[in-house]
C-alpha cells in the first residue's frame, strides 16, 4: 500500500474508553455491578506487528505482549468470526487496579471485543458485545456495567445467554475506594465460599437486594446501610479481605452510608453522604485503619453514568465509527 491510503492507515486511530466496575454490591451477589470513574483507555492503529505502549497503574502488566487479555480476546473473536487477525500498535492508559476486585478483566475483555468489532467490521449491537464478554468473563454484571454504565443488573442462563439492563441511579453518591497492596484472584475468593446456604440467609439476601435496587432507583440514602448487608459471600471472604471487617466497624460514622466488598475483593467500596467532604473522611478512615494495623490507598471516585466510549480519529479530524456505541 502506498501514497494516500498508506498515510491514512498509519494515522488512523481507534479508541475505546471503559470504566472500572464494582460487582456484588453486598447482597446482589453475581447479579449487579456499578460503573466507577476509573478508566481503561485503549488506542490502536493498524501495524505490521503487535506492539504495546502502556502507562498509568500497573503499566508493567498492561505492557506485556504475552498472554495479554486484550490481545487474546481480540484474536479469539476475530478467528471465531472467520476474520484475518490484523496486527496493531496499542497504546494503553490505565487507572483500574488489576486483581483488586475493580473489574479490570471485564474492561480488558470488552476492549478486546471492541477492537475486533472495529477491525473486523462486525457491526455488533450492545447485546452481542456484552453477551460475548459475559460468556468469556462469566460475570455478566461486570460486563454490562462496564459497557453500559450506571447500575447494571444481569444474569447468565444455563445455556450461557446473558440478560441485562442498566439503570441511571437517581443519586450519585460520592465514593471512596479502599485498595490494599495485595491482590486477590477471583478463583481464590470463590474457593472459600460454602456449597450450600440456609434458607434464612438466602431470603435475607433477596430482601436486601430489593432494598438496594430501591435505594438506587429512588436515591434513598437511608436505605443504603441496611441494603448493603450480605450473608452469601462477604462473611466468608472477610478473612481474605481484612479491610472489609475493619471498615464495617466504621459505618456508624454519619458521613459513611455503607460499605461493600468491591467484586470478590480485596478492595472495599465506601458510600459517602453527599454533604461530606471526602478529604476529611479519608483522614478519619486512615486513622481508623492504622488503629487496626491496616493501610490502604483511598481513591476518591464517583459513579460513572456513562459506559464505554468509542471513536476513530485521523490526524486531520474525527469521524464516527461503525458498530456499537454505549452511552
N, C-alpha and C positions, 0 to 999 in steps of 0.2 A: 504494500500500500504506500502510495507516495502522494506528495502535493497536499492539497487542501484537506482531503479525507484523513491523511496521516496526522496532520496538525490537529484536526478536530478530535480524533481519538485520544491523542496524547493529552489534550487539555480539558477533556470532559470528565467531570467527577460526579459520582453518585454518592449521596449522603443520607444516612439514616441515624436518627437520634432516638434512643429508647430509655425510659425511666427505670429506676430501681423499683422493686416491689417488696411489700411485706405481706406474707401469706399467713393464713390461720386466724390471726387477729383474736387470739384467745380461743373461744369456743367453736369458731367456724372452721374446724379442722378439715383441711383439704377441700374447702368449699368457697372460701372468699379470700381476696387479697386487695391490697391498697397500693396504688401507684405513688411513688415518692419523688421528690425533687432532687434526686441524684441521677446523673445521666451517663450513658454509654454513647459516645459519638463515633460513628464509623464512616469514613470516606474511602471510596475505592475508584480506581480508574483502570481501564484495560492495560495490560502489560504483557511482556513476553514470558515472565515467570512470576510466581508469587513472592511477595515481599511484605514486610510489616514494619512500620514505624509506630511505636507506642509511647505515650506519655500519660502522666497522671497516676492515679492509685494503682498499685500492683502492676506497674509497667513491665517488669521483667516477665511476669506470667503472660500478660497481654501480647508481648512481643515475640513469643516463642512460636516458630513455624510448625514444629512437630506437635501433633495431637491438639491442634488449636480448634476449639469448639466451633468458632465461627466458620473456619475453613472446612472442617469436617462436615458440618451441616450443609454448607453450600454445595460441596461436592456430592454428597448423598442425594440431595434434592435434584440437582442437575442430572445425575446419572439415572435416577428413578424416572425422570421425565423424558429421558432419551435426548438430552441436550449435551452439546460439547462443553466441556469444562473450560471456560475462559479464565486464564490466569489474570490476576490484577495486583496492583500495588495498593496496600491497605494502610490507612492512617487512622490510628485509634487514640482517642482521648477518653479516659475512663475515670469516673468518680465513684463507681459502685464497689464496695468492699467485696472481695472474692472469698467464697467459702464462709461467709458470716451470716447467712440467712437473709440476704437482701435481694434475692432474685437475679444474681449475676449470670447464672447459667441460662435462665429463661431469656434474658436480654441477649445473650450471645447466640442462642438458638434462633431467636427471631431475627437477629441481624443477618445470620447466615441464610435464612429463608428469604428475607427481603433482598439480599444480593442475588439469590437465584431467580427470584421473580423479576428483578430488573434485567440482569444479564441474559436470562433465558427467555425473556419476553413472555412470561407465563400468564400475566394478567389475572392473578388470583384475587378473589374477594377476601374481605376480612375473615369470614367464617373459615375459609380454606387455610389461610395463614395461621390463625390461632389453633385450628384443629391439627395442622401438621406439627406445630410446635408442641402441642399438648401430647400427641402420641409419642413424640421423641423425648419430651421432658417428663411426662407422667404427672404433670402439675398444671391442669387447665386453669386453675385460679391465678397462678403467677403469669402464665402466658396471656390470659385475657386482660388482666390489669395492666401489664406492660404494653400491650398493643393498643388497648382502647382507652386507658387512663381511668382516673377516679377509683371507685369501688367496683370490683368485679365479683360476681357470683357465678360459680361454674361447677360442672360435674362431668365425669367421664363415664360413659356407659360400658357395660361388659364387652360390647362389640368394639370399643375404642373410639366411639364418637363423642366429641366434645360439644357440650351445650353450655352457653354462657350468655350473660347480659352484663351491662355495666351501668352504674348509677353515678350521677354527679352529686356528691354529698352536699347537703344543704348548708352545712357549716364547715369551713376549712380550718379545723383546729391546728394551732402551731404544734410542731412535733420536735422531740429530741430523739436521736438515735444513739444509743449507747453501744459502742463497738469495742469488744475486747481485742487484745493482741492475738489470741489463739483462734484458729478456725475450727470448724466442726463439720464433718461431712454429713449429708442428709442420710446416708446409709447407716452411719453410726447412731445418729439420732433416732432412726426408725427401729433399730435393733432393741433399744431399751424399752420400747412400748409393749404393753401386755397384749396377748392374743384375744382376750375377752374382757368385756366391761360389764358392770352391773346395770340393771335397768335404771336405777336411780341416777347414776352418772350420765347415762345416755339421755335421759329425759331432761336433766338439768342443762346439759349442753344444748339440746334443741331449744329449750326455753331461752337460754342466754343468747343463742344465735339470732332468734327472732327479735329479742330486745336490741341486739347490736344493729340489726338492719334498720329497726325503727329509729334508733339514735342517729344513724347516718341520714336517713331519709327526712327526718323531722328536725335535725340539728339539735337533738336533746342531750346537752352536756350532763344533765342529771342522771341519765341512764347509763353513761359510759362505764363508770366504775364497776357496777354490778354486771353489766353486759359482757365485759372482758374476762370475767372469771371462767376458768376452764377446768375440766376434770379428765379429759381424754389424753392429753399429751404433756401439758406444762408440768404437772406434779412429778411426772416420771423423768422429764428432761432437766429438771432443776439441778440434779446432781452434776450434769454435764455443762450446765449454763448457770454458774453461781451468781451472775449479775441479776438474774430474774428474782430469786427469793429476796435478795438484798433490796432491790428496788420495789418489790411488792410491799415491803415493810414501810416504804416511804410514801405510799399512796394516800395516807391520811393527811398529808400536807395539802392545803386548799388549792395551791397552784397546780397540782397534778391531778388530772381527772381519772387516769388509769394507766396501766402498763400491760404489755403483752410481749411474749416472745416473738421476735421477728422471724417468720418462717420456722425452720427447725432449730433456730438459734445459731450461734450463741448470743447474737445481738438482741437488744431489747428496745422496743418502740414505746415511747413515753408521750402520752397525750397531755397537752397543757391547756389551761384555761386561756381563753382568747384575750383576757385583760392583763396577763402577766408579761413580764419581760424575761424572755428565755435566758438572757445572760445571767440574771440574778438566780434563776432556778438552777442553771448549770453549776454555779458556785456551791449552792446548797447540796446538790447531788454529789459533786466531787468530794465534799467534806464527809457526807454520809458514806460513800463507798470506801474512803480511806479508813473510816472507823471500823469497817468490816474487812479490812485488809485487801481491798479490791481497787482496781483502777480501770478506766475505760475512756476512749475517745468519745466525746459528746458532740454530736453534729446537729446543728440547728437546721431543720428541713421543713418542708410543707407537703401537704397532699397535692399531687400533680393531677389536675383535672384533665390534662391532655396526655394522650398516649404517644405512640410512635409518630415521628415527623420525618418525611422523606422529601428529597429534592434532587434534581440533576442540575449541575452548574457547568457553564463554559466560562473561559476567561473573559469572554466578551459579554456575558449576561447570564440569565437564568431561563429555564423552561420547565414546565410541569412534566412529571414522569407519567408513564402509563402504569396501570396496576393499582393496587390498593393503597389508600392513604387513610390513616386513622386520625380522627380529630379528637 
